Amino acid sequence: MPVGARDGTGRAGDRPGRGRGRGRGRGQGQGSARLAGRRSGGAPGALTSTSVAAKAAEGLRPCEREMYLVTHRYTLSYLNISGDLMDCHRETTEMTNREEAETQISELDLLSSMFPYEEEFIVTDQLAVAELKHYVENESAEMPSSKVQFILNVKPEVSNASTVEFSMVCALPFKYPTVLPEITVRSSLLSRSQQIHLNSDLKTYLMQNCSGEPCMLSAREWVKDHAAAYIDKELSSSSVTTSNAMLSADITFTRLWIYSHHIYNKQKRKNIIDWAKELSLSGFCMPGKPGVVCVEGLQSSCEEFWSRVRRLTWKRILIRHREDVSLEGGGHAEIQKQRKFSTLEEKCFDAHGARGNHMDLGQLYHFLEEKGCADIFQMYFGVEGH
């Protein structure tokens, strides 16, 4: 039949390309729709994408039909493989994260059993540990929001039979032990340069010997075996230099009056006393609601104390008042003369209230009056004491 002529039924004859073009476009659209239905879990009895593709290819020439069906099969294979790989990668990542979290929990349990006393091992963020356990138990798919942090105290024996204490302040990154832990070793007997040298050597040791493996016990053993030697390094020259500098340079004596909404937590109260002792500060700490802390000593030591305290979690904490006294060429005797307190101790004044967390502020006022600090009471509470 000539192109464009009509047969007995009145229908137009095929025109070159039009029928094939419409058939291919319509078939591909239907195939795409069925494919989407298949990948999203279509209803039982629905046509498969393969049968739809075969039907769509009916109007094509044999060679075109074969090419269309081959292309269709490869497209389906690519989509299925890509989806499977993405699912596999996601599952593998989750398993790796959980394995690392499980390793951290196991290592914390081991440390707790080996060092049961707080003066040896103390977790400083129990909430982070609870989140990590929650994650390991699959109750939540979310990663923990904070790192597990703890302190390991080490007391190696030195040559002169005395005992020196080193504190290992540790934090476990989420990817530990795949990555190294964050460890800072501190001691009141270490100068700043000695501390930097010690921590640098510890990190080098861990990178060379413990990469990808739990290493807290190895780190502790290294500190126990090697840390004391860093105190002796540069000791004679540094001590003489420091002594001369203190005698010749101006020294600032500082007293900080710190206010907190409340101080209940036993670990925070212990930290306040321990840090003050480490930094040679005197003063007092009144727990309860409100909380009052006073520290006095060298300006640098007071600022280090405040830097540590403010990093803890508080509802509200601030320096209510600050006193700075310049001591021209003052030595140890001059510093001691400025002190109003001999050591730093915790003071409780007739605790009362439903939770025993309120102190007798009248007794606090008399205590401050005895120390020559009565004017501070009004700065804290806005009224004159009596």
Disulfide bonds with the S-S distance in Angstrom:
none
